Amino acid sequence: MPKFLEQKLKKEYGSNSAVPYKVMNAIGAMHGSKETAKGRAMEAKHERDTRHMDHGHKNVVNRSSHGEKLRHG
């Protein structure tokens, strides 16, 4: 399961809540207690993005959910 997402959701909903797992199942990151390919891809992208930002790179272009470009830095 995407650990970054699990930590973020547990922080928001509480560590004893079932909501984080329900959310990850609903978005397709998990199927029951198993991580899906989408979940593994989310974790890999998160790792790439955080590693990239840790090296001081700026002006990384991402796209929002509406397709417009977002600039960081």
C-alpha positions as CSV (number, residue, x, y, z in Angstrom):
1,M,0.0,0.0,0.0
2,P,1.2,3.5,-0.6
3,K,2.8,4.4,2.8
4,F,2.7,8.1,2.2
5,L,-1.0,8.0,1.5
6,E,-1.6,5.7,4.5
7,Q,0.2,8.1,6.8
8,K,-1.6,11.1,5.5
9,L,-5.0,9.5,5.8
10,K,-4.3,8.1,9.3
11,K,-3.2,11.6,10.4
12,E,-6.4,13.0,9.1
13,Y,-8.8,10.3,10.3
14,G,-7.0,8.8,13.2
15,S,-4.8,5.7,13.5
16,N,-7.5,3.4,14.6
17,S,-10.0,4.3,11.9
18,A,-10.9,2.1,9.0
19,V,-11.5,5.1,6.7
20,P,-7.9,5.3,5.3
21,Y,-8.2,1.7,4.0
22,K,-11.7,2.4,2.6
23,V,-10.4,5.4,0.8
24,M,-7.4,3.5,-0.7
25,N,-9.8,0.7,-1.8
26,A,-12.1,3.3,-3.3
27,I,-9.4,5.0,-5.4
28,G,-8.0,1.7,-6.5
29,A,-4.7,1.8,-4.6
30,M,-5.7,-1.4,-2.8
31,H,-8.0,-4.3,-3.4
32,G,-8.9,-5.6,0.0
33,S,-5.7,-6.0,1.9
34,K,-3.5,-6.3,-1.2
35,E,-1.8,-3.4,-2.9
36,T,-2.7,-3.0,-6.6
37,A,-0.5,-2.0,-9.5
38,K,-2.0,1.5,-9.3
39,G,-0.9,1.7,-5.6
40,R,2.6,0.6,-6.4
41,A,2.7,3.2,-9.2
42,M,1.5,5.9,-6.8
43,E,4.2,5.0,-4.3
44,A,6.9,4.9,-7.0
45,K,5.8,8.4,-8.3
46,H,5.8,9.8,-4.8
47,E,9.3,8.5,-4.2
48,R,10.5,10.0,-7.5
49,D,8.9,13.3,-6.8
50,T,10.2,13.6,-3.3
51,R,13.7,12.5,-4.3
52,H,13.6,15.0,-7.1
53,M,12.5,17.9,-4.8
54,D,15.1,16.9,-2.1
55,H,17.9,17.6,-4.6
56,G,16.8,21.2,-4.9
57,H,15.3,21.0,-8.4
58,K,12.9,23.8,-9.1
59,N,10.3,24.5,-11.8
60,V,9.1,20.9,-11.9
61,V,6.0,21.0,-14.1
62,N,3.0,18.9,-13.0
63,R,-0.5,18.9,-14.3
64,S,-3.5,19.5,-12.0
65,S,-6.6,17.4,-12.3
66,H,-8.0,19.9,-14.7
67,G,-5.0,19.8,-17.1
68,E,-3.4,23.1,-16.4
69,K,0.3,23.3,-15.7
70,L,1.5,23.9,-12.1
71,R,5.0,25.1,-11.3
72,H,6.8,24.3,-8.1
73,G,9.6,26.5,-6.7
